[in-house]
């Protein structure tokens, strides 16, 4: 299908292909993220391992959004000041993150840099998730994210969820999230949740959360799910 050129007699197929090209499917695995890239990659791999190359591509395409993106990261990652691509070879650049020490922590220099692969898994995951929302946003992308809450602390999940909810239907076309995390289930589940249940036959049944649980029972949705209290 990807080889079919757009013509006047296959507009539906061309529209479908254009939609598929704007679907990002990710189960981010920060330990696989590489810091260096020798080219720009327009497609993010499912595990995010080519994040540096994808970020390098976005810098060229969405450079005007970088200040807002950096400001958002400064609010969730302590001490972060900027991200830059440092030249380390003929065509190779390394993703570097600049931090600033607080006065009481200052020893020799108030600023220091770390390669992207020297950050914690949680910091790499946060940068990738905010990049998906703030740098990839506005281009009609649909996000399919598997367990985006992995590697994140409780205090880091809620701010990202709020930005995701605000972005959907605006700068992000739509987002589908698969998660078992109670914070995410309680925030998005009551109004937008779907429950997937695998039956003994192997068939997976899909129901609206509002059909499967009594949301007026006084318990959080995650608690009802954990106890197995369903209609």
Backbone as CSV, one residue per row, in Angstrom:
resi,resn,N_x,N_y,N_z,CA_x,CA_y,CA_z,C_x,C_y,C_z
1,UNK,0.808,-1.207,0.000,0.000,0.000,0.000,0.849,1.268,0.000
2,UNK,1.969,1.226,0.688,2.808,2.424,0.773,3.378,2.806,-0.583
3,UNK,3.428,1.860,-1.518,3.989,2.138,-2.843,2.967,2.719,-3.803
4,UNK,1.712,2.731,-3.410,0.660,3.232,-4.299,0.720,4.756,-4.333
5,UNK,0.947,5.350,-5.501,0.998,6.822,-5.579,-0.412,7.410,-5.518
6,UNK,-0.551,8.592,-4.960,-1.876,9.224,-4.908,-2.367,9.587,-6.307
7,UNK,-3.609,9.214,-6.603,-4.226,9.535,-7.890,-5.660,9.974,-7.637
8,UNK,-6.302,10.490,-8.673,-7.674,10.956,-8.522,-8.650,9.820,-8.244
9,UNK,-8.262,8.577,-8.638,-9.166,7.444,-8.470,-8.885,6.632,-7.205
10,UNK,-7.978,7.058,-6.351,-7.719,6.330,-5.093,-7.603,7.294,-3.910
11,UNK,-8.471,8.286,-3.877,-8.399,9.301,-2.827,-8.665,8.727,-1.448
12,UNK,-9.569,7.748,-1.359,-9.840,7.141,-0.054,-8.608,6.410,0.473
13,UNK,-7.922,5.700,-0.412,-6.709,4.999,-0.008,-5.623,5.987,0.386
14,UNK,-5.485,7.061,-0.367,-4.479,8.078,-0.048,-4.765,8.716,1.308
15,UNK,-6.033,8.971,1.593,-6.412,9.547,2.882,-6.085,8.586,4.020
16,UNK,-6.367,7.282,3.795,-6.076,6.278,4.813,-4.570,6.186,5.067
17,UNK,-3.764,6.195,4.006,-2.313,6.109,4.158,-1.769,7.327,4.899
18,UNK,-2.317,8.498,4.612,-1.877,9.707,5.292,-2.201,9.632,6.778
19,UNK,-3.367,9.052,7.113,-3.729,8.888,8.522,-2.757,7.934,9.224
20,UNK,-2.458,6.808,8.584,-1.564,5.811,9.185,-0.174,6.391,9.407
21,UNK,0.282,7.236,8.520,1.598,7.853,8.680,1.657,8.765,9.895
22,UNK,0.499,9.192,10.372,0.458,10.089,11.526,-0.011,9.366,12.786
23,UNK,0.163,8.052,12.819,-0.115,7.278,14.025,1.218,6.890,14.662
24,UNK,1.412,7.272,15.911,2.627,6.930,16.649,2.275,5.861,17.678
25,UNK,2.882,4.691,17.543,2.652,3.579,18.461,3.909,3.394,19.297
26,UNK,3.792,3.531,20.619,4.975,3.486,21.477,4.724,2.725,22.764
27,UNK,5.677,1.896,23.108,5.809,1.361,24.455,7.218,1.739,24.878
28,UNK,7.388,2.941,25.369,8.718,3.501,25.604,9.543,2.637,26.559
29,UNK,10.791,2.403,26.167,11.720,1.633,27.000,13.000,2.464,27.147
30,UNK,13.037,3.367,28.130,14.156,4.306,28.269,15.552,3.683,28.287
31,UNK,15.775,2.471,28.874,17.132,1.924,28.844,17.681,1.711,27.433
32,UNK,16.801,1.657,26.426,17.260,1.447,25.049,17.545,2.747,24.315
33,UNK,17.229,3.898,24.933,17.397,5.182,24.256,18.882,5.456,24.011
34,UNK,19.218,5.781,22.793,20.593,6.140,22.452,20.762,7.660,22.510
35,UNK,21.957,8.108,22.873,22.214,9.547,22.980,22.680,10.148,21.665
36,UNK,23.315,9.335,20.802,23.894,9.862,19.577,23.052,9.515,18.356
37,UNK,23.130,10.387,17.359,22.448,10.134,16.083,23.298,10.719,14.961
38,UNK,23.305,10.034,13.843,24.062,10.510,12.681,23.148,11.065,11.602
39,UNK,21.835,11.071,11.869,20.872,11.583,10.889,19.591,11.973,11.609
40,UNK,18.666,12.569,10.854,17.345,12.884,11.388,16.382,11.766,11.004
41,UNK,15.608,11.281,11.972,14.654,10.208,11.721,13.239,10.745,11.902
42,UNK,12.411,10.742,10.851,11.050,11.274,10.976,10.072,10.348,11.692
43,UNK,10.491,9.107,11.960,9.603,8.125,12.584,10.222,7.639,13.886
44,UNK,9.470,7.735,14.973,9.928,7.236,16.271,9.672,5.740,16.363
45,UNK,10.709,4.976,16.707,10.539,3.529,16.851,9.659,3.212,18.053
46,UNK,9.097,2.021,18.052,8.116,1.674,19.088,8.695,1.690,20.490
47,UNK,9.963,1.350,20.643,10.562,1.382,21.987,11.226,2.717,22.283
48,UNK,11.241,3.616,21.306,11.852,4.925,21.493,13.364,4.928,21.426
49,UNK,13.972,3.823,20.980,15.431,3.720,20.999,16.114,4.755,20.108
50,UNK,15.428,5.221,19.062,16.009,6.229,18.169,15.544,7.635,18.546
51,UNK,15.246,7.851,19.814,14.689,9.140,20.235,15.582,10.308,19.832
52,UNK,16.894,10.177,19.992,17.797,11.279,19.672,17.687,11.673,18.205
53,UNK,17.605,10.687,17.312,17.480,10.976,15.884,16.121,11.592,15.565
54,UNK,15.075,11.125,16.247,13.734,11.685,16.046,13.664,13.107,16.593
55,UNK,14.259,13.327,17.752,14.290,14.663,18.341,15.057,15.618,17.425
56,UNK,16.123,15.142,16.846,16.915,15.954,15.911,16.067,16.374,14.710
57,UNK,15.230,15.474,14.240,14.303,15.795,13.141,13.295,16.859,13.576
58,UNK,12.738,16.703,14.777,11.741,17.655,15.263,12.337,19.047,15.466
59,UNK,13.607,19.120,15.858,14.247,20.418,16.041,14.240,21.226,14.744
60,UNK,14.423,20.534,13.634,14.422,21.222,12.346,13.015,21.608,11.924
61,UNK,12.063,20.739,12.212,10.687,20.955,11.758,9.895,21.869,12.691
62,UNK,10.196,21.828,13.992,9.354,22.516,14.981,10.180,23.393,15.909
63,UNK,11.174,24.051,15.366,12.103,24.824,16.199,11.389,25.917,16.978
64,UNK,10.283,26.448,16.453,9.577,27.526,17.132,8.913,27.081,18.434
65,UNK,8.730,25.757,18.595,8.061,25.239,19.792,9.033,24.891,20.920
66,UNK,10.331,24.958,20.643,11.333,24.528,21.627,11.273,25.327,22.928
67,UNK,11.125,26.671,22.911,11.074,27.400,24.189,9.945,26.932,25.107
68,UNK,8.732,26.745,24.573,7.626,26.262,25.391,7.864,24.857,25.897
69,UNK,8.461,24.021,25.059,8.804,22.650,25.449,9.815,22.650,26.597
70,UNK,10.831,23.486,26.484,11.850,23.573,27.532,11.249,24.072,28.838
71,UNK,10.381,25.065,28.754,9.737,25.595,29.962,8.922,24.521,30.670
72,UNK,8.217,23.692,29.895,7.413,22.621,30.488,8.305,21.606,31.196
73,UNK,9.457,21.277,30.605,10.375,20.322,31.228,10.988,20.896,32.503
74,UNK,11.250,22.193,32.509,11.827,22.815,33.694,10.903,22.701,34.902
75,UNK,9.614,22.589,34.652,8.648,22.478,35.740,8.610,21.074,36.351
76,UNK,9.061,20.064,35.599,8.930,18.679,36.079,10.266,17.986,36.349
77,UNK,11.368,18.527,35.829,12.686,17.941,36.073,13.541,18.980,36.785
78,UNK,13.876,18.712,38.010,14.602,19.669,38.857,15.948,20.052,38.247
79,UNK,16.174,21.350,38.106,17.467,21.849,37.658,17.670,21.890,36.158
80,UNK,16.767,21.295,35.376,16.962,21.287,33.929,16.842,22.703,33.374
81,UNK,17.759,23.052,32.475,17.734,24.384,31.877,17.589,24.344,30.361
82,UNK,18.190,23.385,29.693,18.104,23.339,28.233,18.529,21.976,27.713
83,UNK,18.191,21.726,26.447,18.616,20.514,25.746,19.260,20.946,24.429
84,UNK,20.370,20.361,24.083,21.017,20.733,22.832,21.636,19.509,22.170
85,UNK,21.900,19.624,20.876,22.560,18.566,20.115,24.013,18.980,19.897
86,UNK,24.949,18.263,20.524,26.374,18.599,20.434,27.038,17.781,19.325
87,UNK,27.811,18.452,18.497,28.524,17.784,17.411,29.663,16.949,17.996
88,UNK,29.670,15.635,17.714,30.709,14.746,18.231,31.395,13.962,17.114
89,UNK,31.022,14.232,15.872,31.609,13.552,14.722,31.247,14.294,13.459
90,UNK,31.649,13.742,12.329,31.394,14.406,11.051,29.912,14.693,10.861
91,UNK,29.070,13.677,11.053,27.615,13.852,10.938,26.889,13.490,12.228
92,UNK,27.634,13.153,13.241,27.029,12.645,14.473,26.893,13.742,15.518
93,UNK,25.750,13.738,16.164,25.497,14.672,17.263,24.980,13.887,18.468
94,UNK,25.315,14.379,19.648,24.872,13.740,20.894,23.863,14.649,21.578
95,UNK,22.808,14.028,22.094,21.779,14.771,22.813,22.282,15.057,24.227
96,UNK,22.408,16.340,24.547,22.949,16.763,25.824,21.884,17.537,26.602
97,UNK,21.846,17.323,27.911,20.896,18.016,28.783,21.680,18.869,29.766
98,UNK,21.355,20.155,29.800,22.053,21.111,30.653,21.263,21.302,31.946
99,UNK,21.962,21.160,33.063,21.367,21.360,34.381,22.039,22.536,35.078
100,UNK,21.328,23.113,36.020,21.865,24.198,36.823,21.718,23.839,38.286
101,UNK,22.813,23.923,39.030,22.788,23.602,40.443,22.207,24.755,41.238
102,UNK,21.561,24.417,42.353,21.117,25.447,43.279,22.319,25.974,44.053
103,UNK,22.162,27.139,44.608,23.292,27.802,45.274,23.899,26.935,46.364
104,UNK,23.049,26.251,47.147,23.574,25.448,48.241,24.298,24.197,47.756
105,UNK,24.070,23.822,46.468,24.714,22.635,45.918,25.955,22.983,45.103
106,UNK,26.158,24.279,44.862,27.235,24.715,43.984,28.599,24.394,44.578
107,UNK,29.479,23.820,43.754,30.827,23.509,44.189,31.843,24.279,43.327
108,UNK,31.940,23.876,42.051,32.882,24.546,41.153,32.153,25.349,40.077
109,UNK,31.129,24.789,39.515,30.394,25.461,38.451,28.903,25.298,38.699
110,UNK,28.121,26.376,38.502,26.677,26.266,38.745,25.954,25.454,37.681
111,UNK,26.619,25.188,36.547,25.984,24.440,35.466,26.810,23.201,35.109
112,UNK,26.124,22.172,34.654,26.811,20.976,34.180,25.934,20.290,33.134
113,UNK,26.543,19.450,32.315,25.836,18.774,31.232,25.929,17.264,31.396
114,UNK,24.874,16.581,30.980,24.865,15.124,30.946,24.396,14.668,29.574
115,UNK,25.012,13.596,29.096,24.498,12.968,27.882,23.136,12.366,28.187
116,UNK,22.319,12.251,27.156,20.969,11.738,27.339,20.971,10.350,27.963
117,UNK,21.952,9.516,27.593,22.000,8.168,28.142,22.598,8.125,29.550
118,UNK,22.981,9.274,30.106,23.444,9.338,31.490,22.334,9.761,32.448
119,UNK,21.180,10.133,31.909,20.042,10.493,32.742,19.403,9.237,33.314
120,UNK,18.576,9.416,34.328,17.829,8.280,34.871,16.767,7.857,33.864
121,UNK,16.269,6.633,34.011,15.213,6.151,33.112,13.980,7.050,33.190
122,UNK,13.647,7.506,34.400,12.487,8.368,34.569,12.641,9.702,33.862
123,UNK,13.833,10.292,33.931,14.072,11.570,33.256,13.991,11.406,31.752
124,UNK,14.549,10.316,31.223,14.456,10.079,29.773,13.016,9.865,29.347
125,UNK,12.247,9.126,30.160,10.839,8.892,29.837,10.057,10.199,29.834
126,UNK,10.290,11.067,30.830,9.597,12.352,30.894,9.894,13.207,29.673
127,UNK,11.154,13.285,29.292,11.521,14.085,28.124,10.838,13.547,26.875
128,UNK,10.800,12.221,26.723,10.146,11.630,25.548,8.647,11.903,25.549
129,UNK,7.995,11.765,26.690,6.543,11.967,26.771,6.161,13.418,26.503
130,UNK,6.926,14.350,27.035,6.630,15.764,26.776,6.965,16.142,25.335
131,UNK,7.945,15.468,24.743,8.244,15.699,23.328,7.072,15.251,22.463
132,UNK,6.485,14.109,22.782,5.328,13.621,22.031,4.182,14.625,22.068
133,UNK,3.977,15.264,23.207,2.869,16.202,23.349,3.168,17.571,22.767
134,UNK,4.364,18.092,23.042,4.630,19.502,22.783,5.413,19.783,21.501
135,UNK,6.244,18.863,21.049,6.972,19.079,19.803,6.321,18.362,18.627
136,UNK,5.764,17.176,18.878,5.078,16.456,17.800,3.645,16.944,17.632
137,UNK,3.131,17.681,18.626,1.758,18.164,18.573,1.541,19.171,17.450
138,UNK,0.276,19.312,17.041,-0.070,20.263,16.005,0.113,19.761,14.595
139,UNK,0.443,18.468,14.438,0.653,17.902,13.105,-0.351,16.798,12.793
140,UNK,-1.384,16.692,13.634,-2.434,15.712,13.365,-2.116,14.297,13.799
141,UNK,-1.161,14.134,14.706,-0.784,12.790,15.122,-1.823,12.171,16.060
142,UNK,-1.975,10.858,15.952,-2.726,10.044,16.897,-1.717,9.210,17.684
143,UNK,-1.816,9.236,19.014,-0.862,8.536,19.866,-1.469,7.256,20.413
144,UNK,-0.752,6.151,20.284,-1.107,4.884,20.914,0.039,4.528,21.849
145,UNK,-0.190,4.692,23.145,0.884,4.562,24.126,0.599,3.421,25.088
146,UNK,1.582,2.537,25.231,1.456,1.399,26.138,2.195,1.707,27.431
147,UNK,1.456,1.762,28.531,2.022,2.009,29.855,2.960,3.223,29.883
148,UNK,2.482,4.403,29.494,3.363,5.582,29.537,3.767,5.980,30.950
149,UNK,3.060,5.451,31.959,3.364,5.773,33.347,4.552,5.000,33.895
150,UNK,5.036,4.012,33.140,6.222,3.281,33.589,7.390,4.245,33.775
151,UNK,8.169,4.026,34.787,9.387,4.786,35.105,9.101,6.166,35.712
152,UNK,7.825,6.559,35.826,7.500,7.875,36.357,7.112,7.791,37.828
153,UNK,7.456,8.832,38.577,7.017,8.947,39.960,5.573,9.435,39.982
154,UNK,4.888,9.216,41.099,3.487,9.615,41.203,3.299,11.111,40.911
155,UNK,4.192,11.939,41.428,4.055,13.385,41.240,4.294,13.816,39.806
156,UNK,4.877,12.936,38.988,5.176,13.277,37.597,4.060,12.881,36.643
157,UNK,3.208,11.949,37.059,2.168,11.443,36.166,1.062,12.465,35.946
158,UNK,0.546,13.041,37.041,-0.620,13.916,36.949,-0.408,15.127,36.038
159,UNK,0.705,15.876,36.158,0.891,17.022,35.259,0.894,16.628,33.791
160,UNK,1.519,15.484,33.468,1.535,15.036,32.073,0.139,14.637,31.609
161,UNK,-0.637,13.976,32.466,-1.997,13.594,32.101,-2.865,14.818,31.813
162,UNK,-2.710,15.857,32.623,-3.484,17.085,32.410,-3.156,17.696,31.055
163,UNK,-1.860,17.744,30.716,-1.468,18.293,29.420,-1.964,17.409,28.278
164,UNK,-1.969,16.092,28.482,-2.473,15.190,27.454,-3.955,15.415,27.217
165,UNK,-4.732,15.509,28.299,-6.174,15.729,28.167,-6.460,17.053,27.462
166,UNK,-5.685,18.081,27.779,-5.876,19.385,27.141,-5.502,19.351,25.662
167,UNK,-4.497,18.535,25.323,-4.003,18.508,23.942,-4.907,17.712,23.008
168,UNK,-5.584,16.678,23.539,-6.407,15.813,22.687,-7.560,16.604,22.073
169,UNK,-7.703,16.474,20.754,-8.717,17.224,20.033,-8.267,18.619,19.693
170,UNK,-7.072,18.982,20.164,-6.527,20.310,19.890,-5.229,20.142,19.092
171,UNK,-4.099,20.034,19.770,-2.837,19.833,19.067,-2.553,18.356,18.790
172,UNK,-3.196,17.459,19.525,-3.112,16.015,19.281,-4.484,15.544,18.821
173,UNK,-4.537,14.815,17.696,-5.829,14.382,17.161,-6.582,13.534,18.184
174,UNK,-5.922,12.511,18.700,-6.507,11.653,19.724,-5.409,10.781,20.315
175,UNK,-5.692,10.194,21.456,-4.703,9.340,22.112,-5.393,8.123,22.705
176,UNK,-4.745,6.979,22.561,-5.203,5.721,23.165,-4.103,5.269,24.117
177,UNK,-4.477,5.004,25.360,-3.500,4.620,26.377,-3.915,3.300,27.008
178,UNK,-2.967,2.382,27.078,-3.183,1.120,27.789,-2.412,1.211,29.106
179,UNK,-3.114,1.052,30.234,-2.443,1.225,31.515,-3.164,0.462,32.617
180,UNK,-2.384,0.094,33.650,-2.934,-0.482,34.872,-2.724,0.453,36.060
181,UNK,-2.177,1.638,35.799,-1.818,2.534,36.898,-3.068,3.206,37.467
182,UNK,-3.266,3.168,38.796,-4.484,3.744,39.391,-4.638,5.239,39.138
183,UNK,-3.532,5.980,39.097,-3.616,7.424,38.865,-4.219,7.720,37.497
184,UNK,-3.755,6.997,36.511,-4.255,7.193,35.157,-5.689,6.686,35.017
185,UNK,-5.976,5.547,35.623,-7.328,4.969,35.565,-8.347,5.917,36.193
186,UNK,-8.003,6.498,37.347,-8.957,7.376,38.043,-9.113,8.720,37.354
187,UNK,-8.079,9.174,36.650,-8.157,10.490,36.009,-8.891,10.439,34.673
188,UNK,-8.597,9.428,33.868,-9.183,9.349,32.526,-10.283,8.302,32.398
189,UNK,-10.256,7.292,33.271,-11.155,6.157,33.113,-12.647,6.443,33.217
190,UNK,-13.105,7.190,34.231,-14.555,7.363,34.403,-15.271,7.951,33.186
191,UNK,-14.633,8.857,32.474,-15.298,9.493,31.336,-14.894,8.894,30.004
192,UNK,-13.679,8.355,29.914,-13.161,7.944,28.611,-12.698,6.489,28.566
193,UNK,-12.882,5.751,29.675,-12.275,4.431,29.784,-13.002,3.318,29.061
194,UNK,-12.225,2.364,28.574,-12.723,1.115,28.004,-12.080,-0.029,28.775
195,UNK,-12.876,-1.015,29.147,-12.377,-2.183,29.867,-12.230,-3.337,28.889
196,UNK,-11.017,-3.911,28.823,-10.747,-5.056,27.964,-10.637,-6.296,28.837
197,UNK,-11.481,-7.291,28.565,-11.496,-8.530,29.341,-11.325,-9.724,28.399
198,UNK,-10.360,-10.584,28.730,-10.143,-11.776,27.922,-10.950,-12.929,28.508
199,UNK,-11.841,-13.497,27.715,-12.685,-14.598,28.159,-11.940,-15.921,28.046
200,UNK,-12.509,-16.963,28.627,-11.866,-18.283,28.619,-11.629,-18.792,27.201
201,UNK,-12.483,-18.368,26.274,-12.347,-18.807,24.880,-11.187,-18.133,24.177
202,UNK,-10.601,-17.124,24.814,-9.510,-16.384,24.192,-9.960,-15.104,23.524
203,UNK,-11.260,-14.901,23.454,-11.807,-13.698,22.836,-11.732,-12.537,23.829
204,UNK,-11.319,-11.385,23.367,-11.264,-10.190,24.211,-12.530,-9.377,24.015
205,UNK,-13.196,-9.089,25.122,-14.437,-8.317,25.073,-14.164,-6.903,25.550
206,UNK,-14.737,-5.931,24.864,-14.534,-4.523,25.187,-15.854,-3.929,25.657
207,UNK,-15.783,-3.256,26.834,-16.968,-2.590,27.369,-16.604,-1.193,27.837
208,UNK,-17.567,-0.292,27.785,-17.373,1.009,28.382,-17.239,0.855,29.897
209,UNK,-16.355,1.634,30.501,-16.197,1.588,31.951,-17.511,1.904,32.652
210,UNK,-18.286,2.829,32.094,-19.569,3.207,32.695,-20.566,2.062,32.683
211,UNK,-20.393,1.102,31.774,-21.267,-0.069,31.717,-20.779,-1.177,32.643
212,UNK,-19.481,-1.191,32.926,-18.894,-2.290,33.702,-18.851,-2.021,35.199
213,UNK,-18.846,-0.737,35.603,-18.692,-0.402,37.016,-19.748,0.596,37.449
214,UNK,-20.091,0.536,38.720,-20.987,1.516,39.314,-20.138,2.664,39.842
215,UNK,-20.053,3.748,39.077,-19.188,4.863,39.436,-19.770,5.722,40.552
216,UNK,-21.023,5.439,40.955,-21.651,6.189,42.037,-21.585,5.440,43.365
217,UNK,-20.788,4.369,43.419,-20.733,3.535,44.620,-19.872,4.137,45.725
218,UNK,-19.135,5.206,45.422,-18.320,5.856,46.438,-16.870,5.435,46.433
219,UNK,-16.510,4.472,45.598,-15.119,4.037,45.495,-14.479,4.610,44.236
220,UNK,-13.167,4.800,44.290,-12.450,5.160,43.080,-12.535,4.015,42.090
221,UNK,-12.478,4.359,40.795,-12.550,3.333,39.762,-11.435,2.304,39.914
222,UNK,-10.228,2.758,40.234,-9.103,1.837,40.385,-9.340,0.860,41.530
223,UNK,-9.990,1.323,42.613,-10.284,0.465,43.753,-11.338,-0.574,43.385
224,UNK,-12.376,-0.155,42.679,-13.405,-1.099,42.232,-12.813,-2.147,41.300
225,UNK,-11.909,-1.707,40.441,-11.251,-2.630,39.512,-10.389,-3.630,40.265
226,UNK,-9.649,-3.147,41.278,-8.781,-4.031,42.054,-9.594,-5.075,42.836
227,UNK,-10.784,-4.693,43.327,-11.616,-5.607,44.096,-12.483,-6.495,43.205
228,UNK,-12.528,-6.174,41.926,-13.351,-6.966,41.018,-14.824,-6.714,41.153
229,UNK,-15.188,-5.545,41.668,-16.598,-5.204,41.867,-17.152,-4.604,40.583
230,UNK,-17.789,-5.425,39.795,-18.343,-4.985,38.522,-19.832,-5.237,38.491
231,UNK,-20.484,-4.602,37.575,-21.917,-4.793,37.412,-22.196,-6.199,36.881
